[in-house]
Amino acid sequence: MAQFLRLAFFALIARPIALIVLGLNLRHRERLPLNGPAIIAANHNSHLDTLVLLSLFPLRLLPKLRPVAAADYFTVNPLLAWFSLNVIGILPIKREAKGGADPLKPCEMALERGEILVLFPEGSRGEPEVMGRFKRGIAVLAARRPQVPVTPIFLHGLGKALPKDDPILVPFFCDVFVGEAMHGDTEQTVFMTELTARMQALAGELPQPKEL
């Protein structure tokens, strides 16, 4: 039942919103991973980010797509928790693991199952169209699974279409830039520097307004 609801939600609601209402402009589609294990690393400004990223992939890949989110965010509202887990397919992780537990273990297990993780290295949503500092968790995960490709994706416009703490969707043309995959086979600081540089390079592909 949950699998059917997830397919219906993305086919009838999420994808039409992304492709029609937002007029999504996707650059470098050919760089998207077509199978797992794989990691997507994207900037984070809006609740729409996850829906748009999942809508980029064929519906047949939905069972393998797992957005990663902090578990405590979904414990406040049971209905939201059910929807996030069963329809969106969230993979919840604990920010502060107790008793020596490894917070990244669920991500490693998902990669071992051949799934495609969707990560937001900034952690939480930032200010509209402002990219925050990336946290090192993605470098740690990539180093543990150096054979797994990490594909950077830069999202633009979603922070204006549905900003943080704003419940009203505003139709706004949005851009998605897919970068070339990288691997965690380098020192973590080097990986983070390279990931940030690639994301900034993708942001630099945005058309600049012409001067009058």
N, C-alpha and C positions, 0 to 999 in steps of 0.2 A: 504493500500500500504506500509506504513512504517513498519507495523508488518511483512509483507512478506519479505521486504528487510532485516530486522533485522535477521529473521530466516535464510534467504539465506546466509547472510554475515557470521554468526557464523557457519553454517553447512558446507559451502564450502570454507571459507577462514580462519577464526579465529581458529576453532578447528583443521584443518589439520596443521596449523602452530604450534600450541601448542603441538599437539601429535606426529607429524612426524618430522617437521623441528627442533624443540627444544628438541625432545626426552624426553618429560616431564615425570618425575618420581614423582608420587603422593603417599604420605604416609598417612595412616589413613583416607582413603576416607569415611569410615563409620561414621566419626564425622561431616561430612558436613550436614547442616540443609536441610531437605527435603521439608520443607514448611515454610511459614512466619507466623507471623512476626519474623524476625531474623536479626542479625547484624554480618557481617564479618569484622574483623579488621586485616589488613595486613600491612606489611612493604612496602615501596615504593621506587623503584630505577629506574623504566623504564616505558615508554609508554605501554610496553607489559603487565604490571602488571594487568591492568583491563581486557584486552582481555583474558589472561590466567585464571584469577579467574572466569570469566563468563563461560569459556569453561569447567570448572570442573563440571558444573551442567547439568542435562538433558535439552534438547532443550525445552521441555514442560514448564520448569520453567522460560524461558527467559522473559515473560511478567511481572514476579514478581521481577526480578533482577534489582536493581537500584544503580549503582555506584554513589557516592556522590562526587561532585567537585565544586570548586569555580566558581561562575557565571561569574566573570570578565574575567576569562581565555578564555572564548568562545565568548566574544563580539567583539574581534578584527577581526575575519574572519567569515563572515556570512555562508559560505559553511561548515566550520569546526563546527560551532554552530549547523547547521541543522543536520549534520551527527552525532554529539555527542548526541544530544537530541533524534533523531528519530531512529538511528540505534544502537548506543551503549546503549541508554536508560539512559543517565546521568540525575541525579537529581541535578540541580544547586542550590547552596545556596550562599547567599551574606556574604562575610567575615565581612563587616562592615555594619550592618543593621542600617538604619536611622529612626529617629522618634520613637525610642523605640521598633522597630520591633524585633522579636525573630528570629535569624538566623537559629535556630534548628527546628523551627516550620514545615518546609517542611519535615524534617526527621520524626518527630512525626506523621505527617499526613500519610506519606508513611507506617509507621509501623502499624498505625490504619487500613490501607487498606490490611494488611497482606503481605506486600512486604518484600523482603530481601535486606537490605542495604549493600553496599560494601564501607567501610570506610578505609582511610589511616591516622592513628592517627599522623603520622609525619607531615602531611599537604602537603608539596611539595616533589618532588623527591629529594633524597639525592645523595651522591656520590656512585658509583657502589659498591655494596656489603657492604655498611656501614650503619648500622641502627642508625637513629637519635633519638633524644628525642621525646617522644610522647606528644602531646598536650592534654589538659584536656577536650576538647569538647566531646570526646567519653564517658568520665566518667559522664559528665553532662547529656548526652542523656540516658545513661544506668540507671542513678539514676531516671530519670523521667519515665522510662519504665522498672522497675526492673524485670518484668516477662518475658522480651524478652531476649533470650539467645544471648550472644556475643561469637562468635567463633574466636579465634586467628589463623591466618595462616601466616607461615613464608615462604617467597619466596627466592630462592637462584639461582643465575646464570643469571637472567633476566637483571641485571645491566650490565652484560658483553655482552649479546646477543644484546641489544639495549640500550646503555648508554644514559644518559641525554645529549641532544643537539647533538646527533649523528644520522643521518638519515639512516645509513646503518645497516641492520640486519645481524648479524653474527651468524650462527648456533652454539649453545652452549648448552650442556646438562644442563637442569634446574631441580631443585627439589622444590617440594611443600610439606610442612609439616602442617597438620591440627591438631590443638590442641583441647582439651576438652572445651566445652562451659562453660562460667561463667556468672554471673548475677550482675547487679548493685545494689544489696541490701546491700552494705557496704558503708562506708564513702569514698568519692571520692579519697582521697589520698591513701587509702588502695586498692581501685580498680585499680588505675594506677600502684601501686607497683606490684600488682598481675599480671596485664596484661603484664607488662614489663618482669617479672620473667618467665611467661609462654612462651613469645616469645623467650627469651634467651634460655630457655630449649629446645624449638623446634630447634633453631639454633644449639644447642649442639648435636642434632641427626645426623648432617652431618657427613659422614664418614671422618675420619682424614687421611691425606696422611701417608703412611708408611715410616718410616725412613730407609734410605739406610745403 
